[in-house]
Amino acid sequence: MSELIVSYLIRRHQGTAHGFRVYADGQVESYQSSRYVKAADGSITTESLTPDWYPLTSLDGSQVQHAKRLVIESGAPQMPTDLNESRQPDTSKRSSAEWQIGTQDGIKTIIVPEWVPDSPHGKALVELESQINEIIHAAT
């Protein structure tokens, strides 16, 4: 597999999870536990999958470069590896996340046990997630 640019897996408080991995060769993987399947009669059903990373699409060279720039501009490579930023006692409805950022020194893992979207790091990661999602959805 090619060099990792960015990977994130976000676990919602309900137990669901989603995420993407973007590689330098343009390959994109999606974390999935189910998928939509069209039946012969035209109806759409949900099929369970073993929760894992599955191939999704490919990005072109300019999209790969854009993703790399977004990661750097987000400040994620300089963020602490443990972002425990919770400021509220009740965190039962919070999401958690694991980010992996490709750096010159290897892969940096950032653990977010309780994601606070309005904290400085939280805002940066929410924006990065949104921007990476836009690139991926443009490619699919």
Residue pairs with C-beta under 8 A, 6 or more apart in sequence:
1 23
1 27
2 23
2 24
2 25
2 27
3 23
3 24
3 25
3 102
4 21
4 22
4 23
4 24
4 100
4 102
4 107
5 22
5 23
5 24
5 64
5 67
5 68
5 71
5 102
6 20
6 21
6 22
6 67
6 71
6 76
6 99
6 100
6 101
6 102
6 128
6 132
7 19
7 20
7 21
7 22
7 99
7 100
8 19
8 20
8 97
8 98
8 99
8 100
8 125
8 129
8 132
9 17
9 18
9 19
9 31
9 97
9 98
10 17
10 18
10 19
10 95
10 96
10 97
10 115
10 129
11 17
11 95
11 96
11 97
12 95
13 92
13 93
13 94
13 95
16 33
17 31
17 33
17 51
18 30
18 31
18 32
19 30
19 31
20 28
20 29
20 30
20 31
20 56
20 132
20 133
20 136
21 28
21 29
21 31
21 53
21 100
22 28
22 59
22 64
22 67
22 132
22 135
22 136
23 29
24 64
24 68
24 102
25 64
26 58
26 59
26 60
26 61
26 63
26 64
27 55
27 58
27 59
28 55
28 56
28 57
28 58
28 59
28 136
28 139
29 53
29 54
29 55
29 56
30 53
30 54
30 56
31 51
31 52
31 53
31 54
32 49
32 51
32 52
32 53
32 54
33 48
33 49
33 50
33 51
34 46
34 47
34 48
34 49
35 46
35 47
35 49
36 44
36 45
36 46
36 47
37 44
37 45
37 46
37 47
38 44
39 45
56 136
56 140
57 136
57 139
57 140
58 139
59 67
59 135
59 136
59 139
60 139
63 135
63 138
63 139
66 135
67 132
67 135
70 128
70 131
70 132
70 135
71 77
71 101
71 102
71 128
74 124
74 125
74 127
74 128
75 121
75 124
76 99
76 101
76 110
76 124
76 125
76 128
77 101
77 103
77 108
79 110
79 121
79 124
80 110
80 121
81 108
81 109
81 110
81 111
82 110
82 111
82 113
83 110
83 111
83 112
83 113
83 115
83 121
83 122
84 112
84 113
84 114
85 112
85 114
85 115
85 116
85 119
85 121
85 122
86 94
86 113
86 114
86 116
87 116
87 119
91 114
94 114
94 115
94 116
95 114
95 115
96 112
96 113
96 114
96 115
97 110
97 111
97 112
97 115
97 125
98 109
98 110
98 111
98 112
99 109
99 110
99 112
99 125
100 107
100 108
100 109
100 110
101 107
101 108
101 110
102 108
112 122
112 125
115 122
115 125
116 122
117 123
117 126
